[in-house]
Amino acid sequence: MDATRYTAYNTFPPVLHFSILRFVYDLTSMERKKSKHTINFPLSLDMNQFLVIERQTTDPLIYDLRGVLLHKGASAYHGHYEAQVFDVL
């Protein structure tokens, strides 16, 4: 059976940071492994749908993607992180 995870918020900060765990636990080997599945994400995100309280304004609450932190390495136990940041003037 599929599951859906949902979180609702009262407010949002000026800068929003998401952390997506890309490691899974393999029950056959009893080890943590790195997920190799591709993740697609939007360049902008309207967070109004996640607010539990009504805002005074109906303006969209838009966040634009400014950077991504990537783990480079073959496994969950070694490698390094690389930041890719959009240089917007």
VOPAGU-2260 file (C-alpha; in pm, 1 decimal, decimal comma):
REM VOPAGU-2260
SITE   aa  ch    i         X         Y         Z
SITE  MET   A    0       0,0       0,0       0,0
SITE  ASP   A    1     129,9     348,0     -88,7
SITE  ALA   A    2     161,2     615,5     178,1
SITE  THR   A    3     153,2     992,2     162,2
SITE  ARG   A    4     346,6    1214,1     401,2
SITE  TYR   A    5     204,7    1559,3     466,0
SITE  THR   A    6     313,2    1847,7     690,6
SITE  ALA   A    7     118,5    2169,2     750,9
SITE  TYR   A    8     272,4    2499,5     867,1
SITE  ASN   A    9     157,8    2823,6    1033,5
SITE  THR   A   10     430,4    3048,9     887,2
SITE  PHE   A   11     738,6    3027,5     668,4
SITE  PRO   A   12    1083,5    3188,5     706,3
SITE  PRO   A   13    1240,1    3421,0     446,1
SITE  VAL   A   14    1470,0    3138,4     332,3
SITE  LEU   A   15    1339,2    2781,9     310,3
SITE  HIS   A   16    1568,5    2477,0     323,8
SITE  PHE   A   17    1463,8    2119,4     241,9
SITE  SER   A   18    1666,9    1814,0     332,5
SITE  ILE   A   19    1585,4    1500,9     134,1
SITE  LEU   A   20    1742,4    1186,0     274,5
SITE  ARG   A   21    1884,6     984,9     -11,5
SITE  PHE   A   22    1986,3     683,4     194,8
SITE  VAL   A   23    1777,1     369,4     248,9
SITE  TYR   A   24    1814,8      71,5     477,6
SITE  ASP   A   25    1847,9    -257,0     287,3
SITE  LEU   A   26    1691,2    -537,8     491,9
SITE  THR   A   27    1860,1    -810,9     285,6
SITE  SER   A   28    2213,7    -687,8     357,1
SITE  MET   A   29    2124,4    -508,5     684,4
SITE  GLU   A   30    2316,2    -201,7     565,3
SITE  ARG   A   31    2245,3     158,5     481,2
SITE  LYS   A   32    2271,6     217,7     105,9
SITE  LYS   A   33    2266,9     522,3    -114,7
SITE  SER   A   34    1953,1     562,7    -325,5
SITE  LYS   A   35    2041,3     606,4    -693,4
SITE  HIS   A   36    1692,8     718,7    -803,0
SITE  THR   A   37    1667,2    1052,4    -981,4
SITE  ILE   A   38    1481,4    1329,9    -801,3
SITE  ASN   A   39    1310,4    1603,6   -1001,5
SITE  PHE   A   40    1217,0    1926,4    -827,9
SITE  PRO   A   41    1058,1    2251,7    -948,2
SITE  LEU   A   42    1249,4    2577,6    -993,6
SITE  SER   A   43     980,2    2761,0    -794,8
SITE  LEU   A   44     736,2    2641,5    -530,9
SITE  ASP   A   45     414,6    2797,6    -396,9
SITE  MET   A   46     390,8    2702,1     -28,2
SITE  ASN   A   47      37,6    2840,6      31,5
SITE  GLN   A   48    -111,4    2491,5       7,9
SITE  PHE   A   49      82,2    2384,2     319,1
SITE  LEU   A   50     -38,3    2662,8     548,8
SITE  VAL   A   51    -295,9    2561,6     811,0
SITE  ILE   A   52    -400,7    2918,8     894,4
SITE  GLU   A   53    -553,4    3171,4     656,8
SITE  ARG   A   54    -320,5    3454,0     552,1
SITE  GLN   A   55    -434,3    3816,3     537,3
SITE  THR   A   56    -329,0    3829,5     173,0
SITE  THR   A   57    -398,6    3594,6    -115,1
SITE  ASP   A   58     -61,0    3668,9    -275,4
SITE  PRO   A   59     128,8    3352,3    -363,4
SITE  LEU   A   60     398,6    3244,0    -118,7
SITE  ILE   A   61     663,1    3164,1    -381,0
SITE  TYR   A   62    1012,5    3033,1    -311,5
SITE  ASP   A   63    1265,1    3016,9    -595,8
SITE  LEU   A   64    1532,6    2749,1    -608,2
SITE  ARG   A   65    1875,7    2901,0    -541,2
SITE  GLY   A   66    2095,3    2598,5    -475,6
SITE  VAL   A   67    2127,5    2223,1    -435,7
SITE  LEU   A   68    2358,9    2020,7    -209,9
SITE  LEU   A   69    2466,1    1692,0    -369,4
SITE  HIS   A   70    2638,8    1388,8    -218,7
SITE  LYS   A   71    2913,2    1260,7    -448,3
SITE  GLY   A   72    3027,4     907,5    -376,0
SITE  ALA   A   73    2951,0     546,7    -455,0
SITE  SER   A   74    2811,9     452,1    -114,8
SITE  ALA   A   75    2642,2     586,1     196,6
SITE  TYR   A   76    2963,4     547,9     395,6
SITE  HIS   A   77    3204,3     766,2     201,8
SITE  GLY   A   78    3212,5    1051,0     -44,3
SITE  HIS   A   79    3181,0    1426,6     -22,5
SITE  TYR   A   80    2918,0    1696,4     -61,2
SITE  GLU   A   81    2910,2    1947,7    -345,6
SITE  ALA   A   82    2708,0    2270,0    -344,3
SITE  GLN   A   83    2560,2    2396,0    -668,9
SITE  VAL   A   84    2437,7    2752,3    -622,9
SITE  PHE   A   85    2263,3    2975,5    -875,1
SITE  ASP   A   86    2454,1    3304,2    -891,7
SITE  VAL   A   87    2173,1    3556,7    -926,7
SITE  LEU   A   88    2266,3    3925,5    -934,8
